[in-house]
Amino acid sequence: MSAMGMLLIFYKFQDMAIKVFSATPHGIDAKIVEVEVDCSPGLPGTFIVGLPDPAIRESKERLRGCFRHVKGIRYPIGKTIINLAPASLHKYGTQFDLAIAVGILIASKQIAIDQKRTLFLGELSLDGSLRKIRNCLAMVMAAKEENFDRVCLPVENYDEAALIQGIEIIALASLSSFLVGVAEGFSKLVIKEKPQRAADDYFGDDHSYTDFAEIIGQSFAKRGLEIAAAGGHNLLMFGSPGSGKTMLASALPSILPILDDRELLECMKIYNAAGKTETRILRQAIRPFRNPQQGITSQAFVGGGTYPKPGELTLANAGVLFMDEFPEFPRAIIEALRQPLENGTINVSRQQGSFLFPASFILVAAQNPCACGYFGDPLRSCSCSALQILRYQKKVSGPVMDRIDMHMHIQKLKQSDGSNLVYYSPGNNMRREESSEIIRARVVAARAAQSARNPRRVLNARLSAKELATVGKLPAEALALLAASQRTQMLSMRGWLKIVKIARTIADLELSKNISAAHVAEALRYKFAGE
């Protein structure tokens, strides 16, 4: 008998190619991929086609080593063709290993399972264990949207995958555990416990955020941050060095409500796509706080790359983007804020295609009044010329400034402001400053009123002009105030609408159904940096 005849005795191949399902990242989302495997007699070799990246092409070597170390299976000796469909879609990542291994086992008749409604995700090591993969959450979400029954994935990815309801998650430690599941039933491999939030202790031991009770004085600034948090308004703070701009900005996340289920899934999907692990977001549902530095590249800020990943604009989605020393950022970075500030998204176009990333955040920008920082400071004199001051203030264009809802002048704390105040300390019930917990309760109530009023469940800052006309009706006295401001301050139509939105938020904080002239007057103070 010939050598080929002997091989056919040991390996009985399928008469037709079998099909197994996996997925590939696509921006922050994912696309389902059909992994077609055909094992047939012929010269030994494994060929992977369908626009795979190098990590996928190398999977055949990982699988050969894996099959040698897992008992009960063998890598087929013959010609193996693996096609990743659709062939026009670029695929990348190591998550195809498990699907290819399962496809080879079925095609070579070493196992028999119904794989048609199962998604296989996982990177295989040489000893057969499964390693954690990236972009897992987006792939599981894609599987649910395509009506798959279950997803097989590494144990380390279970916590994030379990956030998706309505689909069975099978957590595997190794290829051997998968084979046990084939023999004994997958139900024994399903982990029952779901990850629990610990949101009752909002920040726990995390001291990176400032409590409002720790900030002495600055009542005007703290009120502005409360309004910004309640309505999702963008904010610019300017003042001389030492006035407390950075401390105020770091306190803003402490008064924001925790992420709801939809926001939590979106945030986790974004951080997955960027290759970042944010256990605090997963466990405590705390909103992101991003603080990019002036030297950041345009790609890192906006997003991009060979396979486009989210940048800082998208990583701040549903949270806060803090840009300290705002005019010192490159002009291209500042101008990139236009689209997110307008509609809450950022469009990233690369060779792989055009991707629309979410970028709905509260922008908190901080800047000095001039290059030396002391223009207008009552204690130190400014060393800048009038031309230098003008150039510094013109670094941020008018259209970007017009898209920032609130402008606040932060003044240094006067000695009289803090002389009679009790500083915050744990267990001190005598402090006079409001804590973040108290302010957050008002913010949550105001946001609840906005969600109940608007079918799209958006905050006031994201209302369209048509929606604002319904919920932002002004009395005659308030209209007169706005008309006077339009004449004296050269108020644009965008500026007019933003003042009405801020006034609507102030009314919501007071749980008032109607906007009053007093609400508009307070909104004007924050639009034109008064105190």
C-alpha positions, 0 to 999 in steps of 0.5 A: 500500500502506498504512503498516501493510502496509509495516511487516508486510513488514519485521517478521514477527511470531510467530503466538503469544507466545514464552516466555523464562526469567529470575529474580527475587530472593526473600529470599536465594533466587530464583524462576524467572520466565517472560518472555512476549513478544507482538509484533503489529501495532498502535499502537507501544508496549511494555507490561510487566505482571506486578507489575514494579518501576520498574527493570523498567518502565524496561527498555523505554527501555534496550532501545530505545537498546540496539537502536539501537546494536547492528548487525543488529537493530531494535526492532519497530515495533508493539505489544509486550506483555511478561508476567512470570509468575507475575503474583502474584509481585512482581519487581524488579531489572535482570536481566530486560533480557537475557531481554526483549531475547532474547524480542523478537528471537525474537518478531519473527523476527530470531533463532531459537534453542531458549530453553526450557532456558536462563535469561537474566540481565543488565542492558543498557546503551545501547551493548549491553554487559552490566552486573553484576547482584545476586543472581546466585548465588541465581538460578543455584542456582534454575536448577539446581534447576529442571533448566535446561541453561544460564545466560547472564549477564554476564562480571562475574558469572562467578566467583560463578556458576561455584561452581555445578556441574552447569550450563553457564555462558555469560558474555557481554560484550554483546548483540552477543556473544550474537548471535555465539553464536546464529550460531556456537554458544554453546560458543565463549562458555563460559569454562573456567577456574574461580575458585581458592581461595587458602586455603593462605595463610589470611589473606594480607595481611589484617591485620584479624584478630589471631593468637593468638600476638600475645596475651600471657597470657590462657590462660583466655580463649584456652582458652575461645575455642578451645572456642567455636570447636570447638563453635560455642558463644556467648560473653560476655566481661566485664571492665574497659576495657583487659582485652583483650576486643576483641583476643580477639574479633578473634582468634577468626576466625583459629582457625575452619576455612575454609568448606566448599563448602556454607557458601561457597555459602550465604555468597556467596548471602547477601552477593549478596542484601545487595548486598555484595561479599566477594571474601575469602569467595569467594577464601579461603573465610574466615568472616564477622566482623561487628561492628555498632555500638550505633546500628544500626537494627533493620532493618539488624540483623535484615533487612527493607526493601521487598524484604527483604534480610539484616541483620547477623544473617544476614550473620554466618551461618557466622561470628562476630557480635561485639557490643562494649559489649553492654548499650549496644545497644537492648533490641529489638536484644538481644531479637532474638537469641533466635531465632537463638541458639536455632535458627540462623534469623531470621524476617522478615515484611514486606508481600511475605511472610515470609522465613526467613533463616539466622542460625547464627553464634557470638555473641561479646558483650563488656561492662563490669561496670558503667557506668563499667567499673571495678567489681571492678577491682583498680587503679581504684575504681568510681564507680557506686552499687549501684543503677547497677551493678544497672541496668546488669547488668539491661539484658540480660534473663535469657532472653538471658543463658541462651542464651549458652553460655559466660561469661568474666571477662577480667582485665587482664594482670598484669606477671608474666604477660608479663615472660618471654614473647617477643612475636610477630614474623614469622619468630620461632621462639622465641615461647612463645604458640601461634599461631592455626595450631596452635589451628586444627588442634585445632579442625578435628579436633574439628569433624571428630569432631562431623560424623562422629558426627552425621548432620545434621553440626551442631556440639555447640552445635546438638545437640537434647536427643535427640541430646545424650542419645546423645553426651553420656552422663555418668559418675556423678561428672560427674552429681554435679557438675552436680547440685550446681551446679543446687542452688547456681547455680539452673541451668535445664534449658537451662543444664544442657544447655549445660554438657553440650554444652560438656563434649562439646566439651572431650572432642572437643578431646582426641579423647576418645569419652567425657565425664569429670568433668574435662570437666564441671568445666572446662565449669562454670568457663566457664558461671559465669565462673570463672578 
